[in-house]
Amino acid sequence: MVTLGAVLLFAGTASAGEPADACQPCLAFDRLDKQIRDGRLPKAEARRLFAARIADLDTYLARGNAPARSSGRWVFPLRGYSIAMAGADAAKGYVAAGYDYFDGNRHGGHPSFDLFIVDRNRDSLDDRGGQPVTVVSMTGGIVVAAEPAWDEHSALRGGKYLWIYDPVDHLLLYYAHNRDLLVKVGERIEAGTPIATVGRSGFNAAKQRSPTHLHLTVLRVGNGRPEPVDAWPWLAGAIVLD
């Protein structure tokens, strides 16, 4: 395992002291994401607006607002865990077929990796130390959507989630089923930045039969369209933080 300081190469402007709501394109994307999630827009309109919001984000970030860049290697998203500990078989659950971001909460497929913590009694705490497990950002990026207000009566599948946009590689990273969110929409973050704690939020994740895990999805944005990316090689080679 390595320390966070060994991971980062800084580029762009730091976000210290800047209010999260300074990124208006981020707030606009967050609003659109929730409309798409809840099925409140026709698909054609959702696709048009999505492309426009991504273009606005790219313009905003090109004006000296870019987040710090990582060293080129990803950071494993669970602090204190490696792929061997959290999801050696996670690749078997990756199914891109049937997925469409614009289907929102009713999407098909599972273009994702479920990364498990040691939590036999399902209390969202690591059995090894009795503490929550920290979710860290795998890349540098900016928070463009978040849902901090899930409750047990909600049908929302992702529970408390974050979408983080990596403008270097044009990726959207989705971190779901969290217990607590540690960042807000508009915050610029570095690879390895704590962003959440692992939880059991979400329609299926909250059920007792579900092992406690982080749900990770990676989409690449090209020509204004988000498409699933099999990020297994990046996960397998990611830097592990202690």
Secondary structure per residue as TSV (DSSP state, phi and psi in degrees):
chain	resnum	aa	ss	phi	psi
A	1	M	-	360.0	153.5
A	2	V	B	-126.9	167.0
A	3	T	-	-89.1	160.6
A	4	L	G	-62.9	-34.6
A	5	G	G	-60.3	-26.2
A	6	A	G	-79.7	-7.8
A	7	V	T	-90.1	-32.4
A	8	L	E	-98.2	141.1
A	9	L	E	-121.7	118.4
A	10	F	-	-84.4	136.8
A	11	A	-	-150.4	147.2
A	12	G	S	86.5	-169.2
A	13	T	-	-100.3	135.4
A	14	A	-	-70.8	157.1
A	15	S	-	-104.1	6.3
A	16	A	T	-58.7	127.6
A	17	G	T	83.8	-8.3
A	18	E	-	-87.5	130.0
A	19	P	-	-63.8	143.0
A	20	A	G	-61.0	-31.4
A	21	D	G	-77.5	5.5
A	22	A	G	-67.5	-23.6
A	23	C	-	-91.5	88.4
A	24	Q	H	-64.1	-37.6
A	25	P	H	-62.1	-30.6
A	26	C	H	-66.8	-45.0
A	27	L	H	-63.8	-37.4
A	28	A	H	-66.6	-39.4
A	29	F	H	-64.8	-41.3
A	30	D	H	-58.9	-43.6
A	31	R	H	-63.0	-43.2
A	32	L	H	-64.7	-43.6
A	33	D	H	-57.0	-40.4
A	34	K	H	-71.0	-34.1
A	35	Q	H	-64.5	-43.3
A	36	I	H	-66.9	-44.7
A	37	R	H	-54.8	-42.1
A	38	D	T	-92.5	6.8
A	39	G	T	67.5	35.1
A	40	R	-	-99.0	7.2
A	41	L	S	-133.0	142.7
A	42	P	-	-60.8	147.0
A	43	K	H	-59.1	-41.1
A	44	A	H	-61.1	-42.8
A	45	E	H	-68.1	-39.4
A	46	A	H	-61.7	-42.6
A	47	R	H	-64.5	-42.4
A	48	R	H	-62.7	-45.9
A	49	L	H	-68.6	-36.2
A	50	F	H	-59.9	-48.7
A	51	A	H	-59.7	-39.0
A	52	A	H	-67.2	-40.5
A	53	R	H	-68.1	-38.8
A	54	I	H	-64.3	-41.3
A	55	A	H	-62.0	-40.2
A	56	D	H	-64.0	-40.4
A	57	L	H	-63.2	-44.9
A	58	D	H	-62.9	-39.0
A	59	T	H	-65.5	-44.8
A	60	Y	H	-60.4	-45.5
A	61	L	I	-71.3	-28.0
A	62	A	I	-72.9	-14.2
A	63	R	I	-93.0	41.4
A	64	G	I	81.6	13.2
A	65	N	I	-107.5	12.8
A	66	A	-	-66.1	143.8
A	67	P	-	-73.0	169.6
A	68	A	-	-64.9	146.2
A	69	R	E	-92.0	148.9
A	70	S	E	-83.6	178.8
A	71	S	-	-75.7	-2.9
A	72	G	S	111.4	-24.0
A	73	R	S	-99.1	145.6
A	74	W	-	-77.0	159.2
A	75	V	B	-102.2	134.2
A	76	F	-	-63.2	136.1
A	77	P	S	-76.0	-8.1
A	78	L	B	-112.6	113.8
A	79	R	T	-63.0	132.3
A	80	G	T	84.8	1.7
A	81	Y	-	-122.9	156.0
A	82	S	-	-121.2	174.0
A	83	I	H	-63.9	-33.4
A	84	A	H	-66.2	-33.0
A	85	M	H	-82.4	-36.9
A	86	A	H	-100.8	-24.0
A	87	G	-	-171.6	53.3
A	88	A	T	-58.7	-27.0
A	89	D	T	-106.0	12.4
A	90	A	G	-61.9	-28.9
A	91	A	G	-61.6	-26.7
A	92	K	G	-66.7	-22.8
A	93	G	G	-89.7	0.5
A	94	Y	-	-81.1	117.7
A	95	V	B	-136.1	103.9
A	96	A	-	-80.5	-28.4
A	97	A	T	-59.8	133.4
A	98	G	T	90.2	-4.7
A	99	Y	-	-89.6	136.8
A	100	D	-	-145.4	114.7
A	101	Y	G	-50.2	-34.8
A	102	F	G	-76.9	-1.6
A	103	D	G	-83.0	-7.5
A	104	G	G	60.0	-136.8
A	105	N	G	-66.9	-9.6
A	106	R	G	-108.0	19.2
A	107	H	-	-66.2	156.4
A	108	G	-	-99.4	-173.1
A	109	G	S	67.7	-175.5
A	110	H	B	-156.1	70.3
A	111	P	-	-80.2	56.6
A	112	S	E	-146.6	168.9
A	113	F	E	-125.9	128.5
A	114	D	E	-97.6	117.9
A	115	L	E	-111.6	116.3
A	116	F	E	-95.9	147.0
A	117	I	-	-105.9	167.3
A	118	V	S	-81.8	99.7
A	119	D	-	-149.7	74.9
A	120	R	T	-68.1	-31.4
A	121	N	T	-92.9	6.9
A	122	R	-	59.3	42.3
A	123	D	S	-107.7	9.9
A	124	S	S	68.4	17.3
A	125	L	S	-117.2	145.8
A	126	D	B	-69.4	121.5
A	127	D	T	-60.3	-23.0
A	128	R	T	-75.0	-24.7
A	129	G	T	-141.4	-3.2
A	130	G	T	72.2	20.4
A	131	Q	B	-120.2	155.9
A	132	P	-	-62.0	152.0
A	133	V	-	-94.5	129.4
A	134	T	E	-81.1	132.0
A	135	V	E	-92.2	129.2
A	136	V	E	-116.9	153.3
A	137	S	-	-69.0	134.4
A	138	M	S	-75.3	-26.1
A	139	T	S	-137.9	172.1
A	140	G	-	-71.8	152.4
A	141	G	E	175.3	-167.0
A	142	I	E	-137.2	137.4
A	143	V	E	-74.4	120.9
A	144	V	E	-114.8	-10.6
A	145	A	E	-158.9	147.3
A	146	A	E	-155.9	147.9
A	147	E	E	-129.9	99.9
A	148	P	-	-94.9	-0.9
A	149	A	-	-116.2	25.9
A	150	W	-	-65.3	146.1
A	151	D	-	-134.4	169.5
A	152	E	T	-65.2	-14.4
A	153	H	T	-93.4	-3.1
A	154	S	-	-80.3	145.3
A	155	A	-	-90.3	4.3
A	156	L	-	-65.5	124.1
A	157	R	S	-74.0	-33.8
A	158	G	S	-83.2	-12.9
A	159	G	-	63.9	-135.1
A	160	K	E	-84.5	112.2
A	161	Y	E	-130.4	168.0
A	162	L	E	-134.7	141.7
A	163	W	E	-112.2	126.7
A	164	I	E	-119.5	131.4
A	165	Y	E	-99.9	123.2
A	166	D	E	-100.9	103.4
A	167	P	T	-75.1	-16.4
A	168	V	T	-68.3	-48.3
A	169	D	T	-105.4	7.5
A	170	H	T	55.1	53.0
A	171	L	E	-116.4	146.1
A	172	L	E	-111.9	123.8
A	173	L	E	-112.8	130.7
A	174	Y	E	-113.5	119.9
A	175	Y	E	-114.5	114.9
A	176	A	E	-127.1	168.6
A	177	H	E	70.6	27.2
A	178	N	E	-74.1	159.6
A	179	R	E	-86.9	-52.4
A	180	D	E	-134.7	143.2
A	181	L	E	-95.9	136.0
A	182	L	-	-107.5	-1.9
A	183	V	-	-133.8	164.3
A	184	K	-	-123.5	164.5
A	185	V	T	-58.3	130.7
A	186	G	T	102.0	-12.4
A	187	E	-	-77.6	133.7
A	188	R	E	-91.3	135.0
A	189	I	E	-133.5	161.7
A	190	E	-	-105.6	163.4
A	191	A	T	-59.8	128.8
A	192	G	T	94.9	-4.6
A	193	T	-	-67.9	131.1
A	194	P	E	-62.3	128.5
A	195	I	E	-122.5	-18.7
A	196	A	E	-168.4	178.1
A	197	T	E	-123.1	147.2
A	198	V	E	-66.3	136.5
A	199	G	-	-143.2	-156.7
A	200	R	-	-133.2	29.3
A	201	S	-	-79.8	147.3
A	202	G	S	121.5	150.3
A	203	F	T	-55.5	-47.6
A	204	N	T	-90.5	-34.6
A	205	A	T	-64.4	-25.8
A	206	A	T	-77.7	-14.7
A	207	K	S	-72.3	144.9
A	208	Q	T	-59.4	-28.3
A	209	R	T	-71.9	-14.6
A	210	S	S	-89.8	122.0
A	211	P	-	-64.4	148.3
A	212	T	-	-70.5	126.9
A	213	H	E	-156.1	162.1
A	214	L	E	-94.3	133.3
A	215	H	E	-102.2	118.1
A	216	L	E	-118.5	125.8
A	217	T	E	-125.9	140.5
A	218	V	E	-124.5	126.2
A	219	L	E	-119.1	140.9
A	220	R	E	-102.7	134.0
A	221	V	E	-98.8	116.5
A	222	G	E	-135.3	131.2
A	223	N	T	54.6	35.5
A	224	G	T	77.7	9.3
A	225	R	E	-120.6	135.3
A	226	P	E	-91.3	126.9
A	227	E	E	-128.3	143.7
A	228	P	E	-61.5	145.1
A	229	V	-	-123.4	132.2
A	230	D	-	-78.6	99.4
A	231	A	-	-90.2	12.7
A	232	W	H	-56.1	-44.6
A	233	P	H	-60.0	-36.0
A	234	W	H	-69.1	-41.3
A	235	L	H	-63.2	-45.0
A	236	A	H	-63.7	-30.4
A	237	G	T	-102.5	12.1
A	238	A	-	-71.5	151.7
A	239	I	B	-72.1	134.6
A	240	V	-	-101.4	126.8
A	241	L	B	-99.3	137.6
A	242	D	-	-90.6	360.0
